[in-house]
Amino acid sequence: MIPKKPGVYMFIDEDGNVVYVGQTGNLKRRYQEHTRGNINASSFRKTLYKDEGLTEEEITQYIKSLRFKYEVIHDDNERMRREKELIQRHYPLYNKHYNILDDDFFDD
């Protein structure tokens, strides 16, 4: 069961590839936004719609097929640092909107 706590999260495909990384103040609510929302509910959903041309139903099915892995992290700065670290490590396909090579990304 996903907690209603702050943290960072990853969506991982069946091949073990991290396809999206995010951070939130409420992991459970954020997961629900990704899996139940409309196209504008999250940047992940918007990217799937714009880049992949998927319908809302296809987006929901795709996201629900992914494994959701998370870490509870209460401190805002630590959460942003960890998100940056995971994006730089995994270079997720659907986090393209971040310039991960920019040292000012989530500058502390």
Secondary structure in CASP SS format (residue, H / E / C, confidence):
PFRMAT SS
TARGET T0000
AUTHOR 0000-0000-0000
METHOD secondary structure of the structure
MODEL  1
M C 1.00
I C 1.00
P C 1.00
K C 1.00
K C 1.00
P C 1.00
G E 1.00
V E 1.00
Y E 1.00
M E 1.00
F E 1.00
I E 1.00
D C 1.00
E C 1.00
D C 1.00
G C 1.00
N C 1.00
V E 1.00
V E 1.00
Y E 1.00
V E 1.00
G E 1.00
Q E 1.00
T E 1.00
G C 1.00
N C 1.00
L H 1.00
K H 1.00
R H 1.00
R H 1.00
Y H 1.00
Q H 1.00
E H 1.00
H H 1.00
T H 1.00
R H 1.00
G C 1.00
N C 1.00
I H 1.00
N H 1.00
A H 1.00
S C 1.00
S H 1.00
F H 1.00
R H 1.00
K H 1.00
T H 1.00
L H 1.00
Y H 1.00
K H 1.00
D H 1.00
E H 1.00
G C 1.00
L C 1.00
T C 1.00
E H 1.00
E H 1.00
E H 1.00
I H 1.00
T H 1.00
Q H 1.00
Y H 1.00
I H 1.00
K H 1.00
S H 1.00
L C 1.00
R E 1.00
F E 1.00
K E 1.00
Y E 1.00
E E 1.00
V E 1.00
I C 1.00
H C 1.00
D C 1.00
D H 1.00
N H 1.00
E H 1.00
R H 1.00
M H 1.00
R H 1.00
R H 1.00
E H 1.00
K H 1.00
E H 1.00
L H 1.00
I H 1.00
Q H 1.00
R H 1.00
H H 1.00
Y C 1.00
P C 1.00
L C 1.00
Y C 1.00
N C 1.00
K C 1.00
H C 1.00
Y C 1.00
N C 1.00
I C 1.00
L C 1.00
D C 1.00
D C 1.00
D C 1.00
F C 1.00
F C 1.00
D C 1.00
D C 1.00
END
